[in-house]
Amino acid sequence: MRDHIKILGILNIVMGGLTALAGIIVFLAMGGLAGFLAMGVPDTSSQDAESARAVAPFMGLIGGIVAVFLLAIGFPAILGGWGLLKFKSWSRVLMLVISGLHLLSVPFGTALGIYGLWVLLKDQSTQLLESGGTMPPVGYAMPQQPAPAPGFPGAQPPQST
């Protein structure tokens, strides 16, 4: 289960990073288009240029709102993914909520959300995250220490001839 938690953390960091990158691209594209329209479109009548200048601030505003929205969605996934990689106990609750929200993002988010819910709702995952990742894996046998030799520490047992 330890590997599933790490994979889920990495996938959420990637998904959150791509979402944040999309927000930055939208901000740059809409801001650039708004700047282009504000300068005025060449080879058009003055009425068209005035209409373009009037629309430019709204395009910039819409681009900024969409960018902030996408960044606000991407950042918690990155943070939760990092928490899963570090086996932080708080990351389980955060990632359960984010996995539920991922279900609405068809098709990749839905697959990631189902996988996230499957991993995080297991009892072993809960125990592993609450222990900070120190819990040994299931089926792991603790190594047995050899019995100390009789006599003084470090003394060799008698040799038979």
C-alpha positions, 0 to 999 in steps of 0.5 A, a space after each residue: 500500500 506504501 507504493 500506492 500512496 506514493 503513486 497517488 501523491 505523484 499523480 496528484 502533483 502532476 495533475 495539479 501542476 498541469 492544472 496550474 500550468 493551464 491557469 498560467 497559459 490562460 492568463 497569458 493568452 487572455 492578457 495578451 489578447 486584451 493588450 492587443 485589442 486595447 492597442 487597436 486593431 489595424 486596418 479597421 474602421 474607427 468604430 470597430 477599433 473602439 469596440 475592440 478597446 471597450 472589450 479588452 478590459 473584460 477579456 483581461 478580467 475573465 482571463 484573470 478570474 479563470 487563471 485564479 480559479 485554475 490555480 486555486 484548484 491545482 494548488 491543493 492537489 500539489 500540496 496534498 500530493 506532497 503530503 502523501 509522499 511525506 506520509 503526513 497524516 493530514 494529507 489523507 483527509 485533504 486528498 479524500 476531498 480532492 479525489 471526490 472533486 477529481 471525479 467531476 473532471 472526465 476522463 483523467 480526473 475521474 480515473 484519478 479520483 477513483 484510484 485515490 478513493 480506493 487507495 485512501 479508504 483502505 485501513 492499511 493506508 489510514 494506519 500507514 499515514 497516521 504512523 507517518 510511514 513508519 509502519 512495516 509493510 504487511 507480511 514483513 517479519 522483523 529480523 531476529 537478533 542472534 543470541 548473545 554468546 555466553 560469557 563476556 560481551 564479544 567473547 567467542 564460544 569455546 571451540 571444540 577440537 
